[in-house]
Amino acid sequence: MLAGDDLFVALLMAVGATGSILATAQLAPERFAELVAAWRTGRVERARA
């Protein structure tokens, strides 16, 4: 499952989305890569920050 709405990406990752296709990720790709990595490695507090 992929998230497609910037507003809901963190919520969707929390319930099992494996990634996202987001327009704003083009502006800050490092931040979105960090978000996905945090969810994948179980660092929930970091992902929510």
Residue pairs with C-beta under 8 A, 6 or more apart in sequence:
1 12
1 16
1 17
1 18
2 17
2 18
2 19
2 20
2 21
3 9
3 12
3 13
3 17
3 19
3 20
3 21
3 22
4 20
4 21
4 22
5 12
5 22
6 22
6 23
6 24
9 17
9 20
9 22
9 32
9 35
10 35
10 47
10 48
12 20
13 20
13 35
13 36
13 39
13 47
14 39
14 44
14 47
19 36
20 32
20 36
22 32
24 32
25 32
35 47
38 44
38 46
38 47
39 47
